[in-house]
Amino acid sequence: MPLNTTRFDVLDYLKTPEDRLAFIEAAFEDGEATIIARTMSSVAQSIGMNVVAKKAGMTLDTFVEVLSEGDPPLSMLLAVLKALDLQLLVKRIDQQSLNG
């Protein structure tokens, strides 16, 4: 008996700003630059790559290149977050690691 599968498209689940925020937060919790870049790309696709690129002050080509490299420069990452009406916040992971 053949296995029936359904095509998964993350864009089907990125309909609201809250959905997009949760997806990006999960990527940052993972901490891998390539995952973060792919997530940002998916979120931008859900809104419209041209719209987000323009709001970030980049050409579409530059925008796509930055996110496809997998390790975007911090300045570009901050520009994309700002274009998505988000900001990067820092929090302590383990308090004991700083206190020895």
C-alpha positions in Angstrom: 0.0 0.0 0.0 1.6 3.3 -1.1 2.2 6.0 1.5 0.1 9.1 1.0 1.9 12.4 1.7 0.8 16.0 1.7 3.0 18.8 0.4 4.2 21.1 3.2 4.6 24.8 2.4 5.6 27.0 5.3 4.0 30.0 3.5 0.6 28.4 4.3 1.4 29.0 8.0 2.8 32.6 7.8 -0.5 34.5 7.3 -0.4 36.9 10.3 2.3 39.1 11.9 2.0 36.8 15.0 2.7 33.7 12.9 5.7 35.4 11.4 7.0 36.5 14.7 6.7 33.1 16.3 8.6 31.6 13.3 11.4 34.1 13.5 11.6 33.7 17.3 12.0 29.9 16.9 14.8 30.4 14.4 16.7 32.7 16.7 16.2 30.2 19.6 17.9 27.6 17.3 20.8 30.0 16.9 22.0 28.8 13.5 22.7 31.6 11.0 21.5 29.6 8.0 18.2 28.7 9.8 17.7 32.4 10.6 18.4 33.5 7.1 16.1 30.9 5.6 13.4 31.9 8.1 13.8 35.5 7.2 13.5 34.6 3.5 10.3 32.6 4.1 8.8 35.5 6.1 9.7 38.0 3.4 8.2 35.7 0.8 4.9 35.5 2.8 4.7 39.3 2.7 6.3 39.9 -0.7 10.1 39.9 -1.4 9.9 43.2 -3.3 8.0 44.9 -0.5 10.4 43.8 2.3 13.5 44.5 0.2 12.4 48.0 -0.6 11.5 48.7 3.0 14.9 47.4 4.0 16.6 49.8 1.6 17.9 47.1 -0.7 17.4 46.0 -4.3 15.6 42.7 -4.7 18.8 41.1 -6.0 20.9 42.3 -3.0 18.1 41.2 -0.6 17.9 37.7 -2.1 21.7 37.4 -2.2 22.1 38.4 1.5 19.5 35.9 2.7 20.6 33.1 0.4 24.2 33.3 1.6 23.2 31.8 4.9 25.2 34.1 7.2 24.0 37.6 6.5 26.0 40.6 7.9 24.5 42.0 11.1 23.8 45.3 9.4 21.7 43.5 6.8 20.0 41.4 9.3 19.0 44.4 11.3 17.7 46.2 8.2 15.5 43.2 7.3 14.2 42.9 10.9 13.4 46.6 10.9 11.6 46.2 7.5 9.5 43.5 9.2 8.7 46.0 12.0 10.8 43.9 14.4 13.9 44.5 16.5 16.7 42.3 17.8 16.8 41.9 21.6 19.5 40.3 23.7 19.0 38.2 26.8 21.2 36.2 29.1 21.2 32.4 28.4 22.9 31.2 31.6 23.6 33.6 34.5 26.2 31.2 36.1 28.4 31.3 33.0 29.3 35.0 33.6 29.7 34.7 37.4 32.0 31.7 37.2 
